[in-house]
Structure formats: C-alpha cells, structure tokens
C-alpha cells in the first residue's frame, strides 16, 4: 500500500509541474484557460457552439473524449481551432496530454482556450490542467441532487452552468434545491441557467468569460 501511494504522488507531482508550465505560458500570452467538466450529454459542446455565436473574443477548444473525434469535428465546422485528445479508456485529461494539444495551437491568435474534459463528474476534478477556472456543466435531466453527490466539483467551480432548462416542464427537477445546494458548497459561484441551442443564458456566460479574461490580463 505504501508503495502505491508513493507512485501516485510521484505521477501527480510530475503532472503538476507540466500544469504550472502551461499556466506560466498562458500568463505570458494573456490567454484565459477554462476547464469544462460535466457528465456525458450535459451540453458542454452545445455551450461552446453557442459561445461561438455570441462571443467577440478569439478562442480554441481542446476536446477530451475516450474515443472518436466527433465533438472536435462539430467545433471545427464553425472555423474554431480544435484539437482532439482521445484517452482510450482514461476517465479524465491530464496536463501532459493537454500540453501536447496546447503546442498545436497558435497561441498568439487566441484570447481563451476551453478544455472540454472527458464526460465525468469525479476524476477530472482531481487533476490540474493549468486552467484558470473549472466550470461545472449540469443538465436538468441529470437530476437536482448532483451538487451534494459530487461536492468536490461544485466546491471548486468558478461557475455552474445549468443547461436544458427547456425540459423543466417534462422532468422532475427541484431547481430551488439545486440552487440551495450549489450555494451551500460555493457561496460566491456564478450560477447561469441555459438553453444553449436557443441562446438562453449565453450572453451572461460570455460576459462572465470576458470579465475573467480582463481580470487575468490586468
């Protein structure tokens, strides 16, 4: 058991050095990095597509999936730079993988890099990718109990995006409970209600991202 812990610490320490290198480069270039974390089907890619329509900042996307390049293809169709990372079974992205994608991007032409992590509410939270903010993406069909079931993500999140609000009339979801639990875990978090395919909530989200970008560049 002791050897297992030592190996894990060694691996994590090496990855954290890479994360700090990514963070250092992003500071130098004035690029904001946002790590989107949510379940499969929560609407992460849809949020990015809607962001493209509303944003006046330049961004790229690093896509994390176990297999396929479908999400990256969706983003690339918009003309947005997209780099796909396939983990081949891994439940999260790690900084060494993100660094390889980072190096494929023209950093001088970017304001923001979004990392769309592997669909998972647990593993991705533990790994520092050099991001400025983690953002939790949660959808109405997932149920209102997720913040207390997965507290680490909601505690660390700079923002929580509650998506697919248009399904509220058809699905049992206690919105007051969800909001109460989110703010118990993270009193200062920004909670944005969204229907990405309709553009609902996207302007508020874009303003938040622009504020984070301006703050970083100051």
ZAMI-674325 format. One line per 3 residues: number of its first residue (from 1); their letters; for each residue x, y, z of N, C-alpha, C, CB. Coordinates in steps of 0.1 Angstrom, whole numbers, always signed. Glycine has a CB too. Example, Ala and Ser with C-alpha at 12.3 -4.5 7.8 and 13.67 -1.06 7.14 Angstrom:
BEGIN
1 = AS = +132/-57/+78/+123/-45/+78/+132/-33/+78/+113/-45/+90  +128/-22/+71/+137/-11/+71/+129/+0/+79/+141/-6/+57 .
***
This chain:
BEGIN
1 = XXX = +8/-12/+0/+0/+0/+0/+9/+13/+0/-9/+0/+12  +19/+13/+8/+28/+25/+9/+34/+28/-5/+39/+23/+19  +38/+17/-12/+45/+19/-25/+35/+25/-35/+50/+6/-30 .
4 = XXX = +22/+21/-34/+12/+26/-43/+10/+41/-41/-2/+19/-41  +9/+45/-29/+8/+59/-26/+20/+67/-31/+6/+61/-11  +32/+62/-29/+44/+69/-33/+44/+71/-48/+56/+62/-29 .
7 = XXX = +40/+60/-56/+40/+61/-70/+30/+71/-75/+36/+47/-76  +18/+71/-69/+7/+81/-72/+12/+95/-70/-5/+78/-64  +18/+97/-59/+23/+111/-56/+34/+115/-66/+29/+111/-42 .
10 = XXX = +42/+106/-70/+53/+109/-80/+46/+113/-93/+62/+97/-81  +36/+105/-98/+30/+108/-110/+23/+121/-110/+20/+96/-114  +15/+124/-99/+8/+136/-98/+18/+148/-97/-1/+136/-85 .
13 = XXX = +29/+146/-90/+38/+157/-89/+44/+161/-103/+50/+154/-79  +47/+151/-111/+52/+154/-124/+42/+161/-133/+57/+140/-131  +30/+157/-132/+19/+163/-139/+16/+177/-135/+6/+155/-138 .
16 = XXX = +18/+180/-122/+16/+193/-117/+26/+203/-122/+16/+193/-101  +38/+198/-124/+49/+206/-130/+45/+211/-144/+62/+199/-130  +39/+201/-152/+35/+205/-165/+23/+215/-165/+31/+192/-173 .
19 = XXX = +14/+213/-155/+3/+222/-154/+8/+236/-151/-6/+217/-142  +18/+237/-142/+24/+250/-139/+31/+256/-151/+33/+249/-127  +37/+248/-159/+43/+253/-172/+32/+259/-181/+51/+242/-179 .
22 = XXX = +21/+252/-183/+10/+256/-191/+5/+270/-185/-1/+246/-191  +4/+270/-172/-1/+282/-166/+8/+294/-168/-3/+280/-150  +21/+291/-167/+31/+302/-170/+30/+307/-184/+45/+297/-167 .
25 = XXX = +29/+298/-194/+28/+303/-208/+15/+311/-210/+28/+291/-217  +4/+306/-204/-9/+313/-206/-8/+327/-199/-20/+305/-200  -1/+329/-188/+1/+342/-182/+9/+351/-192/+8/+341/-169 .
28 = XXX = +19/+346/-197/+28/+353/-206/+20/+358/-218/+40/+345/-210  +12/+349/-224/+4/+352/-236/-9/+360/-233/+1/+340/-243  -13/+360/-220/-26/+366/-217/-38/+358/-222/-27/+380/-223 .
31 = XXX = -37/+345/-221/-47/+336/-225/-54/+330/-213/-42/+325/-234  -68/+331/-213/-76/+325/-202/-78/+311/-206/-89/+333/-201  -77/+302/-196/-79/+287/-198/-91/+283/-189/-67/+279/-196 .
34 = XXX = -101/+277/-195/-113/+273/-188/-115/+258/-190/-126/+281/-192  -116/+250/-179/-118/+236/-179/-133/+232/-177/-109/+229/-168  -140/+228/-187/-154/+225/-186/-155/+210/-182/-161/+227/-200 .
37 = XXX = -162/+208/-171/-164/+195/-165/-179/+192/-164/-157/+193/-152  -183/+180/-169/-197/+176/-168/-199/+162/-173/-206/+186/-176  -211/+157/-170/-214/+143/-175/-216/+143/-190/-227/+139/-168 .
40 = XXX = -215/+131/-196/-218/+129/-210/-233/+134/-213/-217/+114/-214  -234/+142/-223/-247/+147/-226/-252/+159/-218/-257/+136/-224  -244/+165/-210/-248/+177/-202/-249/+189/-211/-237/+179/-191 .
43 = XXX = -242/+189/-222/-243/+200/-231/-231/+209/-232/-254/+209/-227  -219/+203/-229/-207/+210/-230/-204/+215/-244/-195/+202/-225  -205/+207/-254/-202/+211/-267/-212/+221/-272/-202/+198/-277 .
46 = XXX = -225/+219/-268/-235/+228/-273/-233/+242/-267/-249/+223/-268  -227/+243/-255/-224/+256/-249/-213/+262/-257/-219/+254/-234  -203/+255/-261/-192/+260/-269/-197/+265/-283/-181/+250/-271 .
49 = XXX = -206/+258/-289/-211/+262/-302/-219/+275/-300/-221/+251/-308  -227/+276/-290/-235/+288/-287/-225/+300/-283/-245/+286/-276  -214/+297/-276/-205/+307/-273/-199/+313/-285/-193/+301/-264 .
52 = XXX = -196/+305/-295/-190/+310/-308/-199/+320/-314/-188/+298/-318  -212/+318/-313/-222/+327/-320/-223/+341/-313/-236/+321/-320  -220/+341/-300/-222/+353/-292/-209/+360/-288/-229/+350/-279 .
55 = XXX = -198/+353/-288/-185/+359/-283/-178/+368/-293/-176/+348/-278  -171/+378/-288/-163/+386/-296/-148/+384/-293/-166/+401/-295  -145/+374/-285/-131/+370/-282/-128/+358/-290/-129/+367/-267 .
58 = XXX = -115/+356/-293/-110/+345/-301/-107/+333/-292/-97/+349/-309  -112/+322/-296/-109/+310/-287/-107/+297/-295/-121/+308/-278  -101/+288/-288/-99/+274/-294/-104/+264/-283/-83/+272/-297 .
61 = XXX = -105/+252/-288/-111/+242/-279/-101/+229/-279/-125/+238/-283  -98/+225/-268/-92/+212/-266/-102/+202/-262/-79/+212/-256  -105/+192/-270/-116/+182/-267/-110/+169/-261/-123/+179/-280 .
64 = XXX = -116/+165/-250/-112/+153/-244/-123/+142/-245/-108/+155/-229  -120/+131/-251/-130/+120/-252/-123/+107/-251/-138/+121/-265  -130/+97/-246/-124/+83/-246/-121/+79/-260/-134/+73/-239 .
67 = XXX = -131/+81/-269/-129/+77/-283/-137/+87/-292/-134/+63/-285  -134/+86/-305/-140/+94/-316/-135/+109/-316/-155/+94/-315  -137/+115/-327/-133/+129/-329/-146/+138/-332/-123/+131/-340 .
70 = XXX = -157/+133/-328/-170/+139/-332/-172/+153/-326/-182/+130/-328  -168/+155/-313/-170/+168/-307/-161/+178/-314/-168/+167/-292  -148/+174/-316/-139/+183/-322/-143/+187/-336/-125/+177/-323 .
73 = XXX = -149/+177/-343/-154/+180/-357/-165/+190/-356/-159/+167/-364  -174/+189/-346/-185/+199/-345/-180/+213/-343/-194/+195/-333  -169/+214/-335/-163/+227/-332/-156/+232/-345/-154/+226/-320 .
76 = XXX = -148/+224/-351/-141/+228/-363/-150/+232/-374/-132/+216/-368  -162/+227/-375/-171/+232/-386/-174/+247/-384/-184/+224/-385  -173/+252/-372/-175/+266/-370/-163/+275/-374/-178/+269/-355 .
79 = XXX = -152/+269/-377/-140/+276/-380/-132/+279/-368/-143/+289/-387  -135/+272/-357/-128/+274/-344/-117/+264/-343/-138/+273/-332  -105/+267/-340/-94/+258/-338/-98/+247/-328/-81/+264/-335 .
82 = XXX = -96/+235/-331/-100/+224/-322/-90/+213/-323/-114/+218/-325  -85/+208/-311/-76/+197/-310/-82/+186/-302/-62/+201/-304  -83/+174/-308/-89/+162/-301/-79/+154/-293/-96/+153/-311 .
85 = XXX = -82/+151/-281/-74/+141/-273/-83/+129/-270/-68/+148/-260  -79/+118/-274/-86/+105/-270/-78/+98/-259/-88/+96/-283  -85/+95/-248/-78/+89/-237/-78/+74/-238/-84/+93/-224 .
88 = XXX = -85/+68/-247/-86/+53/-249/-89/+46/-236/-72/+48/-255  -99/+50/-229/-103/+44/-217/-101/+52/-204/-96/+31/-215  -92/+62/-205/-90/+71/-193/-102/+80/-190/-77/+80/-196 .
91 = XXX = -105/+82/-178/-117/+89/-174/-115/+104/-172/-122/+83/-161  -103/+109/-175/-100/+123/-174/-88/+127/-182/-97/+126/-159  -87/+140/-184/-75/+145/-191/-64/+148/-180/-78/+158/-199 .
94 = XXX = -51/+147/-184/-40/+151/-176/-32/+162/-183/-31/+138/-173  -24/+169/-175/-17/+180/-180/-7/+177/-191/-9/+187/-169  -1/+165/-191/+8/+161/-202/+1/+160/-215/+15/+148/-198 .
97 = XXX = -12/+155/-215/-20/+154/-227/-24/+168/-232/-32/+145/-224  -28/+176/-222/-32/+190/-226/-20/+198/-232/-38/+197/-214  -8/+196/-226/+3/+203/-231/+6/+199/-246/+16/+199/-223 .
100 = XXX = +4/+187/-250/+7/+183/-264/-3/+190/-273/+6/+167/-265  -16/+191/-269/-26/+198/-276/-23/+213/-277/-40/+195/-271  -19/+218/-265/-16/+232/-263/-5/+237/-274/-10/+235/-249 .
103 = XXX = +5/+228/-276/+16/+231/-285/+11/+231/-300/+27/+221/-283  +0/+226/-303/-5/+226/-317/-13/+238/-320/-14/+214/-319  -16/+247/-310/-24/+259/-312/-15/+271/-315/-33/+261/-300 .
106 = XXX = -20/+280/-323/-14/+293/-325/-18/+302/-313/-18/+299/-339  -10/+302/-303/-13/+309/-290/-14/+324/-292/-3/+306/-280  -7/+330/-302/-7/+344/-304/-20/+349/-310/+5/+348/-313 .
109 = XXX = -28/+340/-315/-41/+344/-321/-53/+341/-312/-42/+337/-335  -50/+338/-299/-61/+334/-291/-63/+343/-278/-59/+319/-286  -75/+344/-274/-78/+350/-261/-81/+340/-250/-89/+360/-263 .
112 = XXX = -88/+329/-254/-94/+319/-245/-91/+305/-251/-109/+322/-242  -88/+296/-242/-88/+282/-246/-98/+275/-236/-73/+276/-244  -107/+268/-242/-117/+260/-235/-112/+245/-236/-131/+261/-240 .
115 = XXX = -111/+239/-224/-108/+224/-224/-121/+217/-221/-97/+221/-213  -126/+209/-230/-138/+202/-227/-134/+188/-223/-147/+200/-240  -135/+186/-210/-129/+174/-203/-138/+161/-207/-128/+175/-188 .
118 = XXX = -132/+150/-204/-140/+137/-206/-152/+138/-197/-131/+125/-202  -163/+133/-202/-176/+133/-195/-176/+125/-182/-187/+128/-204  -175/+133/-171/-173/+126/-158/-174/+137/-147/-159/+118/-157 .
121 = XXX = -180/+135/-136/-181/+144/-125/-171/+142/-114/-195/+145/-120  -163/+132/-115/-154/+128/-104/-139/+130/-108/-157/+113/-100  -134/+121/-116/-120/+121/-119/-114/+134/-124/-117/+110/-129 .
124 = XXX = -121/+141/-134/-114/+153/-139/-112/+164/-129/-122/+158/-150  -119/+164/-118/-118/+174/-108/-104/+174/-101/-129/+173/-98  -99/+162/-100/-87/+160/-92/-74/+165/-99/-85/+146/-89 .
127 = XXX = -75/+167/-112/-63/+169/-120/-62/+184/-124/-62/+160/-132  -51/+190/-121/-48/+204/-125/-42/+204/-139/-38/+211/-115  -49/+211/-148/-45/+211/-162/-39/+225/-166/-57/+209/-171 .
130 = XXX = -36/+233/-156/-31/+246/-158/-42/+256/-161/-21/+246/-170  -54/+253/-158/-66/+262/-161/-67/+273/-151/-79/+254/-161  -74/+283/-155/-77/+294/-145/-89/+291/-138/-78/+307/-153 .
133 = XXX = -99/+285/-144/-112/+282/-138/-117/+268/-142/-122/+292/-141  -122/+261/-133/-131/+249/-136/-145/+254/-136/-129/+238/-125  -153/+249/-146/-167/+252/-147/-175/+239/-148/-169/+261/-160 .
136 = XXX = -184/+238/-139/-193/+226/-138/-205/+228/-148/-198/+224/-124  -207/+218/-156/-219/+219/-165/-228/+207/-161/-214/+217/-180  -241/+211/-157/-250/+202/-152/-264/+204/-159/-252/+203/-137 .
139 = XXX = -270/+193/-163/-283/+195/-171/-295/+190/-163/-282/+187/-184  -306/+196/-167/-319/+192/-160/-321/+177/-159/-330/+199/-167  -319/+170/-170/-322/+155/-170/-314/+147/-160/-320/+149/-183 .
142 = XXX = -302/+153/-155/-294/+146/-146/-299/+146/-132/-280/+152/-145  -309/+154/-129/-315/+155/-115/-309/+166/-107/-313/+142/-108  -316/+170/-97/-312/+182/-88/-303/+178/-77/-325/+188/-83 .
145 = XXX = -300/+165/-75/-292/+160/-64/-277/+160/-66/-297/+147/-60  -273/+164/-78/-259/+162/-82/-249/+171/-73/-257/+166/-96  -252/+183/-69/-242/+191/-62/-237/+184/-49/-247/+204/-58 .
148 = XXX = -246/+178/-41/-242/+171/-29/-237/+158/-31/-254/+171/-19  -240/+152/-43/-234/+138/-46/-220/+140/-51/-243/+131/-57  -217/+151/-58/-204/+153/-63/-199/+167/-58/-204/+153/-79 .
151 = XXX = -197/+168/-45/-194/+182/-40/-181/+188/-44/-195/+181/-25  -171/+179/-47/-158/+185/-49/-158/+194/-62/-148/+173/-51  -165/+189/-72/-166/+197/-84/-173/+211/-82/-174/+189/-95 .
154 = XXX = -184/+210/-75/-192/+222/-73/-185/+232/-63/-206/+219/-68  -177/+226/-54/-169/+234/-44/-158/+242/-52/-164/+226/-33  -152/+235/-62/-141/+241/-69/-145/+250/-80/-131/+231/-73 .
157 = XXX = -157/+249/-85/-161/+256/-97/-161/+271/-96/-175/+251/-102  -156/+277/-107/-158/+292/-108/-171/+296/-113/-147/+298/-117  -178/+287/-119/-192/+289/-124/-199/+275/-126/-192/+297/-138 .
160 = XXX = -212/+276/-124/-220/+264/-127/-230/+267/-138/-228/+259/-113  -230/+260/-148/-239/+262/-159/-250/+251/-159/-232/+261/-173  -262/+255/-156/-274/+246/-155/-281/+246/-169/-284/+250/-144 .
163 = XXX = -279/+235/-177/-284/+235/-190/-297/+228/-192/-273/+229/-199  -303/+229/-204/-315/+223/-208/-327/+227/-200/-313/+208/-208  -328/+240/-197/-339/+245/-189/-352/+243/-196/-337/+260/-186 .
166 = XXX = -352/+242/-209/-365/+240/-216/-371/+227/-213/-362/+241/-231  -364/+217/-206/-370/+204/-203/-377/+204/-189/-359/+194/-203  -376/+215/-182/-382/+216/-169/-397/+212/-168/-381/+230/-164 .
169 = XXX = -405/+216/-178/-419/+211/-177/-421/+196/-179/-427/+218/-188  -411/+189/-183/-413/+175/-186/-405/+166/-177/-409/+172/-200  -397/+171/-168/-388/+163/-160/-389/+168/-145/-374/+164/-165 .
172 = XXX = -390/+159/-136/-390/+163/-122/-376/+168/-117/-394/+151/-113  -375/+181/-115/-363/+187/-111/-365/+198/-101/-355/+193/-124  -360/+197/-89/-362/+207/-79/-351/+218/-80/-361/+201/-64 .
175 = XXX = -355/+229/-87/-345/+239/-90/-341/+246/-78/-351/+249/-100  -350/+249/-68/-346/+256/-56/-336/+247/-48/-359/+258/-48  -338/+234/-47/-329/+226/-40/-315/+226/-47/-335/+211/-40 .
178 = XXX = -315/+225/-60/-302/+225/-67/-295/+238/-64/-305/+224/-82  -302/+249/-65/-295/+262/-63/-290/+263/-48/-305/+274/-66  -299/+259/-39/-295/+260/-25/-283/+251/-22/-307/+255/-16 .
181 = XXX = -282/+239/-28/-271/+231/-25/-258/+236/-32/-273/+217/-31  -259/+242/-44/-248/+248/-50/-242/+259/-42/-251/+254/-64  -250/+268/-37/-245/+280/-29/-241/+276/-15/-256/+290/-28 .
184 = XXX = -246/+265/-10/-240/+260/+3/-226/+255/+1/-249/+248/+8  -223/+249/-10/-210/+244/-13/-200/+255/-17/-210/+233/-23  -206/+265/-24/-198/+275/-30/-205/+289/-31/-193/+271/-45 .
187 = XXX = -205/+296/-20/-214/+308/-19/-212/+319/-29/-212/+314/-5  -199/+319/-35/-196/+330/-45/-197/+326/-59/-183/+335/-42  -201/+314/-62/-201/+308/-75/-211/+316/-84/-203/+293/-75 .
190 = XXX = -208/+317/-97/-218/+322/-106/-226/+310/-112/-211/+330/-118  -239/+311/-110/-248/+301/-115/-256/+306/-126/-258/+296/-103  -255/+300/-138/-261/+305/-150/-271/+295/-156/-251/+310/-161 .
193 = XXX = -283/+298/-158/-293/+289/-164/-293/+291/-179/-307/+292/-158  -293/+280/-186/-290/+280/-200/-300/+270/-208/-276/+276/-203  -302/+275/-220/-307/+266/-231/-298/+269/-243/-323/+268/-234 .
196 = XXX = -286/+263/-244/-277/+267/-254/-282/+267/-268/-265/+257/-253  -290/+257/-272/-295/+257/-286/-304/+269/-289/-302/+244/-289  -310/+275/-279/-318/+286/-281/-311/+299/-278/-331/+285/-272 .
199 = XXX = -299/+298/-273/-291/+310/-269/-294/+316/-255/-293/+321/-279  -303/+309/-248/-307/+314/-234/-295/+313/-225/-319/+306/-229  -291/+324/-218/-280/+324/-208/-267/+325/-214/-281/+311/-201 .
202 = XXX = -265/+325/-227/-252/+326/-234/-246/+340/-232/-253/+322/-248  -254/+350/-233/-248/+364/-232/-242/+366/-218/-259/+374/-235  -249/+361/-208/-244/+362/-194/-231/+354/-193/-255/+356/-184 .
205 = XXX = -231/+342/-199/-219/+334/-198/-207/+341/-205/-221/+320/-205  -210/+347/-217/-199/+353/-224/-194/+365/-216/-204/+358/-238  -203/+373/-210/-199/+384/-201/-190/+379/-190/-211/+392/-196 .
208 = XXX = -193/+368/-184/-185/+362/-173/-171/+359/-178/-192/+350/-167  -170/+352/-189/-157/+348/-195/-149/+361/-198/-159/+339/-208  -155/+371/-204/-148/+383/-208/-143/+390/-195/-157/+393/-215 .
211 = XXX = -151/+390/-184/-146/+395/-172/-134/+388/-166/-157/+395/-162  -135/+375/-167/-123/+367/-162/-111/+370/-171/-126/+351/-163  -113/+371/-184/-102/+374/-193/-95/+388/-190/-106/+374/-207 .
214 = XXX = -104/+398/-188/-99/+411/-185/-92/+411/-171/-111/+421/-184  -97/+404/-162/-91/+403/-148/-77/+396/-150/-100/+395/-138  -76/+386/-157/-63/+379/-159/-53/+389/-166/-64/+366/-167 .
217 = XX = -57/+396/-176/-48/+405/-183/-44/+417/-175/-54/+409/-196  -52/+421/-165/-48/+431/-156/-37/+427/-146/-59/+437/-148 .
***
